[in-house]
């Protein structure tokens, strides 16, 4: 128990989500048994998010409340054809302002940022996903604009939108649930209730513990190593960089599984039943770590990584951009993450690697005719993918320009440069 306490104490966001699981189960029980009408269901999840924000973010929770209020007002007063531009523009300006404020504290004032502020900016990023997803639905006529003849009916028609922005299972972590799926779930949970989520919830908590344990063991190994990124005598090798990147990725996987678990505890994410009678709870998922890590192509890794965010970026930027959509999408991802120097270098480098991946595979795959050559190529491609992704993750997570320069001074930095060479040669 002491070991688990140490693990969750180092991951307060995970601990907050773990503590919210009983309330999600309470909602599931009350809703499926008919003790909550539709409006009360929306209010239950919304008030839960309101209280969770106050308890975890303190005064910085006002950042989320302003966003939610502005979003609802824009949905109500702006025409669907224009609402996306207003919501997208104002939300990205508001989010970027707070990201720059965090950087101002860290780099100009040389002060560590308040954890509550970091948690608020993280939640604000997720909120940006939800509000822009709804604005695109309104613009594409996939969701109807709320209306009503009386003031009371107008307020009631806006409650689902406000609840969607603040519902507590998704406040501190993804995955992104489409607005229509959220509304359908709320309307049908008492008539077509999903099966009990206890089994899948326990299984995903077990997965979180395994991932955090593996992260703890690898972190201990790295700390015992003499060579690190800050070592002035010797630069770290391929293995050290790869393990360090794996530690960072394991932290992401643990957060994704805990977020899925919290959503499942409330009943969200039920996908249906298998032919053998088993239930599927992967309707809301940001990715399977085994599938992601087994990717043999950089482009496949990019599509599988943080699945709902990748789909959101594809819809928001890639499909709407006329020129260089790949680089614009990765550039916007850097802006959405905070526009730190390491993030700019990491995401643009990732875009170059994906572009080179497309050219390399289109050139080589038709020339691989024998089975053993295909197997050898798959192994080499997997290793190349792992090293490139390791460099990308280290650059984006370390964030500072100094860390990027230290990373570029290592021997590992030669591998991502191969993507640049491939673009010019092919």
ABEGO torsion letter per residue (X at the ends): XAAAAAAAAABAAAAAAAAAAAAAAAAAAAAAAGABBAAAAAAAAAAAAAAAAAAAAEAAAAAAAAAAAAAAAAAAABBAAAAAAAAAAAAAAAAAAAAAAAAAAAAAAGBBBBAAAAAAAAAAAAAAAAAAAAAAAAAAGABBBBBBABAAAAAAAAAAAAAAAABAAAAABOBBBBAAAAAAAAAAAAABBBBBAAAAAAAAAAAAAAAAAAAAAAAAAAAABABBAABAABBBBAAAAAAAAAAAAAAAAAAAAAAAAAAAAAGBGBAEBBAAGBBBAAABBAEBAAAAAABABAAAAAAABGAAAAAAAAAAAAAABABGAAAAAAAAAAAAAGGBAAAAAAAAAAAAAAAAAAAAAAAAAAABABAAAAAAAAAAAAAAAAAAAAAAAAAAAAGBAAAAAAAAABAAAAAAAAAAAAAAAX
